[in-house]
Amino acid sequence: MRLLFMTPQLPYPPHQGASLRNWAFIRELARRHEVHLFTLLAPGQSIADHATQTVRDHVASLTALPQPTRSTARRLWQLLASPRPDLALRLWHPQIASALAQTLSEGAFDIVQVEGLELMALCEPWLGQARGPRWVYDAHNAEADLQASAWHADRRNPRRWHAAAYSFIQWHKLRRYEATMLPRFDGLTCVSNADAESLAALSGRQPLVVPNGVDTARFAPGRVAPHARLRDHPAVVFTGKMDFRPNVDAVLWFAHEIWPRIRAAVPQARFWIVGQRPTAAVQALGEIEGIHVTGAVPDIEPYLEGASVVIAPLRMGSGTRLKVLQALSMARPMVSTTLGCAGLGVRHNEHLAIADTPETFAAHTIDLLTNPNAARAMAARGREYVRAHYDWRVLVPRLETLYETLLEHARAP
């Protein structure tokens, strides 16, 4: 099959959730199919970068354009005047739309897979046509649900009312937009059963669930040495893109409500926040005793390898969490909220500990820090579970089956 993947950013190096998923799909499918990539370059990236060359080595062709920029005034005007949600407008630009039209006219693709709602507006002219490629939308999140959960989390905090207002407006815009656009795609995929239920209610179509997975050979215990700075103390680690709102909320809640309880019980413990683009609020956490904010790092594996406990104290968002799968794949003891591990099928005290209040989250983290034998046993069970159910080599064939079904239907008289 000739496949065109559309991604909102260069999927390599795969350091954060969306890129990890996109790169896994491209890498695995390129073993058996002709894969082409249409992507956008973040500020500072170049078509001549080493990362871009690595992508070229895996795909049949690469079309890469700079991400567009919006002035604050233009974004504010769009927020007030446009019926489309903010996310759908972020990457639309006439030059990008023109480049996509040229790529489609020259490609004779069987399947076009669109990775994320921010690319959807670019695709509108070609959706729903009887001839041409079949269009598949891969929902990394149920975006309306993500904004709804953000609104519910922020509305009771006066300091977050501005964020709550934004989320309330975007929640309703996203519901309308998803309900209008999703039925125009030939195929829908998503990362969890909960997201599938939500998207089916909006679209009248049943998405195929292709969960987030993990490269269990790369994220394996003992493959790398622990980071030197994590070797001399019990280390609690959180990983993620640190300008992503659910991650910001998670570390702020943990640092202010949970961390003091842990430090009181385990004074030598340190909390490491590992991930690119930390907001000012996240950077300020580095002023708290025992908390370290790294910013961008070349690889997260040394931090995971050095972690005594990995945490996922998430209170908003949707989808399934790659950070949870990575930590479990590396046989790291873990504590998560119910939402943080939703949709993964993991069980409390068998694969990881699950807690939703500051008191219980702290208690489980302290227990794992102070009972290393029990922690290691639980972590080993977590890795075996992930190897059996969430390795990308197990998951990607589901996509191929969907593609074949869509093409058979398109060929039918």
C-alpha positions as CSV (number, residue, x, y, z in Angstrom):
1,M,0.0,0.0,0.0
2,R,1.0,3.6,-0.6
3,L,0.4,5.5,2.7
4,L,0.6,9.2,3.4
5,F,1.0,10.2,7.0
6,M,0.3,13.8,8.1
7,T,1.8,14.8,11.4
8,P,1.7,18.3,13.1
9,Q,5.4,18.1,13.9
10,L,8.4,16.1,12.7
11,P,7.9,12.7,14.5
12,Y,11.6,12.2,15.1
13,P,13.2,12.2,17.6
14,P,10.2,10.6,19.4
15,H,10.5,12.4,22.8
16,Q,6.9,13.1,23.6
17,G,3.5,11.4,23.3
18,A,2.2,12.3,19.8
19,S,5.6,11.8,18.2
20,L,6.2,8.5,19.9
21,R,2.9,7.2,18.5
22,N,3.4,8.7,15.0
23,W,7.0,7.4,14.7
24,A,6.0,3.9,15.9
25,F,3.3,3.8,13.2
26,I,5.6,5.1,10.5
27,R,8.6,2.8,11.5
28,E,6.5,-0.4,11.7
29,L,4.4,0.2,8.6
30,A,7.5,1.2,6.5
31,R,8.7,-2.4,7.0
32,R,5.9,-3.6,4.7
33,H,4.5,-0.6,2.8
34,E,5.5,2.5,1.0
35,V,5.1,5.3,3.5
36,H,5.3,9.0,2.7
37,L,5.3,11.8,5.2
38,F,3.8,15.3,5.2
39,T,4.9,17.2,8.3
40,L,5.5,20.6,9.8
41,L,8.8,21.8,11.3
42,A,8.9,23.5,14.7
43,P,10.8,26.8,15.0
44,G,14.5,26.1,14.9
45,Q,14.2,22.9,12.9
46,S,15.6,22.6,9.4
47,I,15.0,20.3,6.4
48,A,18.8,19.6,6.7
49,D,18.7,18.5,10.3
50,H,20.0,15.1,11.4
51,A,16.6,14.3,12.7
52,T,15.1,15.1,9.2
53,Q,17.7,12.8,7.6
54,T,16.7,10.0,9.9
55,V,13.1,10.4,8.9
56,R,14.1,10.3,5.2
57,D,15.8,7.0,5.8
58,H,12.5,5.4,6.8
59,V,10.0,7.0,4.3
60,A,9.7,7.0,0.5
61,S,9.2,10.8,0.4
62,L,9.2,13.7,2.9
63,T,7.4,17.0,2.5
64,A,8.3,19.3,5.4
65,L,7.2,22.9,5.8
66,P,7.7,25.4,8.7
67,Q,4.8,25.5,11.2
68,P,2.8,28.8,10.7
69,T,2.9,31.4,13.4
70,R,-0.1,33.4,14.7
71,S,0.2,36.8,16.3
72,T,-1.5,37.3,19.6
73,A,-3.9,39.7,18.0
74,R,-4.9,37.3,15.3
75,R,-5.3,34.4,17.7
76,L,-7.5,36.5,19.9
77,W,-9.6,37.6,16.9
78,Q,-10.0,33.9,15.9
79,L,-10.9,32.9,19.4
80,L,-13.7,35.4,19.4
81,A,-14.9,35.3,15.8
82,S,-14.3,31.8,14.4
83,P,-16.7,28.9,14.9
84,R,-13.8,26.6,14.6
85,P,-11.9,25.6,17.8
86,D,-8.5,27.2,18.5
87,L,-6.7,23.8,18.0
88,A,-8.1,23.5,14.4
89,L,-6.8,26.9,13.4
90,R,-3.3,26.5,14.9
91,L,-1.6,25.0,11.8
92,W,-3.8,26.2,8.9
93,H,-2.1,28.4,6.4
94,P,-2.7,28.8,2.6
95,Q,0.8,27.9,1.7
96,I,0.5,24.6,3.7
97,A,-2.8,23.9,2.1
98,S,-1.3,24.4,-1.3
99,A,1.6,22.1,-0.6
100,L,-0.8,19.4,0.6
101,A,-2.8,19.8,-2.6
102,Q,0.3,19.3,-4.7
103,T,1.4,16.2,-2.6
104,L,-2.0,14.6,-3.0
105,S,-2.1,15.3,-6.8
106,E,1.3,13.7,-7.3
107,G,1.0,10.8,-4.8
108,A,-1.7,8.4,-5.9
109,F,-2.0,7.3,-2.3
110,D,-4.2,4.5,-1.1
111,I,-4.5,5.8,2.5
112,V,-4.0,9.2,4.1
113,Q,-3.7,9.1,7.9
114,V,-4.2,12.4,9.7
115,E,-2.5,12.5,13.1
116,G,-4.4,15.0,15.2
117,L,-7.2,17.5,15.0
118,E,-4.9,20.4,14.4
119,L,-4.4,19.2,10.8
120,M,-8.1,18.6,10.1
121,A,-8.9,22.0,8.6
122,L,-6.2,21.4,6.0
123,C,-8.0,18.2,4.8
124,E,-11.5,19.6,4.5
125,P,-11.6,19.9,0.7
126,W,-10.8,16.3,0.1
127,L,-12.9,14.5,2.7
128,G,-15.9,12.5,1.7
129,Q,-15.0,12.0,-1.9
130,A,-15.9,8.7,-3.6
131,R,-12.6,8.5,-5.5
132,G,-9.1,9.0,-4.4
133,P,-7.4,7.8,-1.2
134,R,-9.3,6.7,1.9
135,W,-8.9,9.1,4.8
136,V,-8.2,7.9,8.3
137,Y,-8.3,10.2,11.4
138,D,-6.2,9.1,14.3
139,A,-7.5,10.8,17.5
140,H,-4.7,11.1,20.0
141,N,-7.3,12.5,22.4
142,A,-11.1,13.0,22.5
143,E,-10.3,16.7,22.3
144,A,-13.7,17.9,23.5
145,D,-13.4,15.6,26.5
146,L,-9.9,16.9,27.3
147,Q,-11.2,20.5,27.5
148,A,-14.2,19.4,29.5
149,S,-12.0,17.7,32.1
150,A,-9.8,20.8,32.2
151,W,-12.8,23.0,32.8
152,H,-14.0,20.8,35.7
153,A,-10.5,20.8,37.2
154,D,-10.0,24.6,37.0
155,R,-13.5,26.1,37.6
156,R,-13.3,25.9,41.4
157,N,-9.9,27.6,41.6
158,P,-10.2,31.4,41.3
159,R,-6.6,31.6,40.1
160,R,-7.5,29.4,37.2
161,W,-10.8,31.0,36.1
162,H,-9.2,32.4,32.9
163,A,-8.1,28.9,32.0
164,A,-11.5,27.5,32.9
165,A,-13.3,30.1,30.7
166,Y,-11.1,29.2,27.8
167,S,-11.7,25.4,28.3
168,F,-15.5,25.9,28.6
169,I,-15.6,27.8,25.2
170,Q,-13.3,25.4,23.5
171,W,-15.1,22.3,24.9
172,H,-18.3,23.4,23.1
173,K,-16.5,24.5,19.9
174,L,-14.7,21.2,19.8
175,R,-17.9,19.1,20.3
176,R,-19.5,20.9,17.3
177,Y,-16.4,20.6,15.1
178,E,-15.8,16.9,15.9
179,A,-19.4,16.1,15.3
180,T,-19.2,17.8,11.9
181,M,-15.9,16.6,10.7
182,L,-15.5,13.0,12.0
183,P,-18.3,11.5,9.9
184,R,-16.5,12.8,6.7
185,F,-13.5,10.5,7.3
186,D,-13.5,7.0,5.9
187,G,-12.0,5.5,9.0
188,L,-11.5,6.6,12.6
189,T,-8.9,5.3,15.2
190,C,-8.3,6.3,18.8
191,V,-6.3,5.3,21.7
192,S,-8.8,4.0,24.3
193,N,-12.3,2.5,24.7
194,A,-13.4,5.6,26.6
195,D,-12.3,7.8,23.7
196,A,-14.0,5.5,21.3
197,E,-17.3,5.7,23.2
198,S,-17.1,9.5,23.2
199,L,-16.1,9.9,19.5
200,A,-18.8,7.4,18.5
201,A,-21.4,9.4,20.2
202,L,-20.3,12.5,18.4
203,S,-19.8,11.0,14.9
204,G,-22.2,8.1,14.7
205,R,-19.2,5.9,13.7
206,Q,-17.4,3.3,15.7
207,P,-13.7,4.1,15.9
208,L,-11.1,1.3,15.9
209,V,-9.1,1.3,19.2
210,V,-5.3,1.2,18.6
211,P,-3.9,1.9,22.0
212,N,-0.7,3.7,22.6
213,G,2.1,1.3,22.8
214,V,5.8,1.1,23.6
215,D,9.0,-0.2,22.1
216,T,9.7,-2.8,24.9
217,A,13.1,-3.4,23.5
218,R,14.1,0.2,23.8
219,F,12.3,0.8,27.1
220,A,13.8,-2.3,28.9
221,P,15.3,-2.4,32.4
222,G,19.1,-2.4,32.5
223,R,19.5,-1.3,28.8
224,V,21.0,2.1,29.9
225,A,22.8,3.3,33.0
226,P,20.8,5.4,35.5
227,H,21.4,9.1,35.3
228,A,24.3,10.0,37.5
229,R,22.3,12.6,39.4
230,L,19.7,10.1,40.5
231,R,22.1,7.4,41.9
232,D,22.6,8.8,45.4
233,H,19.0,9.3,46.7
234,P,15.5,7.8,46.4
235,A,14.2,9.5,43.2
236,V,10.5,10.1,42.4
237,V,10.2,10.9,38.6
238,F,7.6,12.4,36.4
239,T,8.1,12.6,32.6
240,G,6.2,14.5,30.0
241,K,5.9,17.6,27.8
242,M,5.9,20.3,30.4
243,D,3.8,22.9,28.6
244,F,1.0,20.4,28.1
245,R,-1.8,21.5,30.5
246,P,-2.6,18.1,32.0
247,N,1.1,17.6,32.8
248,V,1.4,21.0,34.3
249,D,-1.7,20.5,36.5
250,A,-0.3,17.1,37.6
251,V,3.1,18.3,38.8
252,L,1.6,21.4,40.5
253,W,-0.9,19.2,42.4
254,F,1.8,16.7,43.3
255,A,4.3,19.3,44.4
256,H,2.0,21.3,46.6
257,E,-0.4,18.6,48.0
258,I,1.6,15.3,48.0
259,W,5.3,16.0,48.0
260,P,5.4,17.5,51.5
261,R,3.9,14.3,52.9
262,I,6.6,12.2,51.2
263,R,9.5,14.4,52.3
264,A,8.3,14.2,55.9
265,A,8.4,10.4,55.7
266,V,11.5,10.1,53.4
267,P,13.6,13.3,53.9
268,Q,16.3,12.1,51.5
269,A,13.9,11.7,48.6
270,R,14.1,13.9,45.5
271,F,11.4,14.7,42.9
272,W,12.5,15.0,39.3
273,I,10.3,16.7,36.7
274,V,11.7,15.6,33.3
275,G,10.5,17.1,30.1
276,Q,10.8,19.9,27.5
277,R,9.4,23.4,27.7
278,P,8.4,23.7,31.4
279,T,6.1,26.7,32.0
280,A,7.0,29.4,34.4
281,A,4.8,27.8,37.1
282,V,6.6,24.4,36.6
283,Q,10.1,26.1,36.7
284,A,9.2,27.8,39.9
285,L,8.7,24.3,41.5
286,G,12.5,24.0,41.3
287,E,12.7,26.5,44.2
288,I,11.0,23.9,46.5
289,E,13.3,21.8,48.6
290,G,14.1,18.5,47.0
291,I,12.5,19.3,43.6
292,H,14.5,19.4,40.3
293,V,13.1,20.6,36.9
294,T,15.3,19.4,34.1
295,G,13.8,20.9,31.0
296,A,14.5,19.1,27.7
297,V,16.8,16.1,28.0
298,P,18.4,14.0,25.2
299,D,16.8,10.8,26.4
300,I,14.4,10.0,29.2
301,E,15.5,6.4,29.7
302,P,18.4,7.2,32.1
303,Y,16.0,9.1,34.3
304,L,13.5,6.3,34.3
305,E,16.3,3.7,35.0
306,G,17.3,5.8,38.0
307,A,13.8,6.3,39.3
308,S,12.8,4.6,42.6
309,V,9.2,5.4,41.8
310,V,7.6,6.9,38.7
311,I,4.4,8.9,39.1
312,A,1.4,9.8,36.9
313,P,-0.7,12.1,39.1
314,L,-3.0,13.2,36.2
315,R,-6.3,14.8,36.9
316,M,-7.4,15.9,33.4
317,G,-7.1,14.8,29.8
318,S,-8.1,11.7,27.8
319,G,-6.4,8.9,25.9
320,T,-3.9,6.5,27.2
321,R,-0.6,7.6,28.7
322,L,2.6,6.7,27.0
323,K,4.5,7.8,30.1
324,V,2.8,5.0,32.0
325,L,3.6,2.3,29.4
326,Q,7.3,3.5,29.2
327,A,7.7,3.3,33.0
328,L,6.1,-0.1,33.3
329,S,8.1,-1.4,30.3
330,M,11.3,-0.4,32.2
331,A,10.0,-2.3,35.2
332,R,9.8,0.9,37.3
333,P,7.5,0.9,40.4
334,M,4.7,3.3,39.7
335,V,1.9,5.3,41.3
336,S,-0.9,6.7,39.1
337,T,-4.3,8.3,39.5
338,T,-7.2,6.3,38.1
339,L,-7.3,8.8,35.1
340,G,-3.5,8.5,34.6
341,C,-3.8,4.8,33.8
342,A,-7.3,4.7,32.4
343,G,-7.9,2.3,29.5
344,L,-4.8,0.3,30.1
345,G,-6.4,-2.6,31.9
346,V,-3.8,-2.5,34.7
347,R,-4.7,-3.6,38.2
348,H,-4.1,-1.9,41.5
349,N,-1.2,-3.5,43.5
350,E,-0.6,-6.0,40.7
351,H,1.0,-3.9,38.0
352,L,1.1,-0.5,39.8
353,A,-0.5,1.4,42.7
354,I,-3.5,3.6,42.0
355,A,-4.5,6.6,44.2
356,D,-6.7,9.6,43.7
357,T,-6.3,11.7,46.9
358,P,-3.2,13.4,48.2
359,E,-3.2,11.2,51.3
360,T,-3.4,7.8,49.5
361,F,-1.0,8.9,46.7
362,A,1.6,9.9,49.2
363,A,1.1,6.7,51.2
364,H,1.6,4.5,48.2
365,T,4.6,6.4,47.0
366,I,6.2,6.2,50.5
367,D,5.4,2.4,50.7
368,L,7.2,1.8,47.4
369,L,10.2,3.9,48.4
370,T,10.6,2.1,51.7
371,N,9.8,-1.5,50.6
372,P,12.1,-2.1,47.6
373,N,11.5,-5.8,47.3
374,A,7.8,-5.5,47.0
375,A,8.2,-2.6,44.7
376,R,10.5,-4.6,42.4
377,A,8.1,-7.6,42.3
378,M,5.2,-5.4,41.3
379,A,7.3,-3.6,38.7
380,A,8.3,-6.9,37.1
381,R,4.6,-7.9,36.8
382,G,4.0,-4.5,35.2
383,R,6.6,-5.1,32.5
384,E,5.4,-8.5,31.6
385,Y,1.8,-7.1,31.2
386,V,3.0,-4.4,28.9
387,R,5.2,-6.8,26.8
388,A,2.1,-9.0,26.2
389,H,-0.4,-6.3,25.4
390,Y,1.2,-3.0,24.4
391,D,4.3,-3.7,22.3
392,W,4.0,-1.7,19.0
393,R,4.6,-4.9,17.0
394,V,1.4,-6.3,18.4
395,L,-0.7,-3.2,17.8
396,V,0.3,-1.9,14.3
397,P,-1.3,-4.8,12.4
398,R,-4.7,-3.6,13.6
399,L,-4.1,-0.5,11.4
400,E,-3.2,-2.6,8.4
401,T,-6.4,-4.6,8.8
402,L,-8.4,-1.4,8.8
403,Y,-6.7,-0.1,5.7
404,E,-7.4,-3.3,3.8
405,T,-11.1,-3.2,4.8
406,L,-11.4,0.4,3.7
407,L,-9.8,-0.3,0.3
408,E,-12.0,-3.4,-0.2
409,H,-15.1,-1.3,0.4
410,A,-13.8,1.4,-2.0
411,R,-13.3,-1.2,-4.8
412,A,-16.7,-2.8,-4.3
413,P,-19.2,-2.0,-7.1
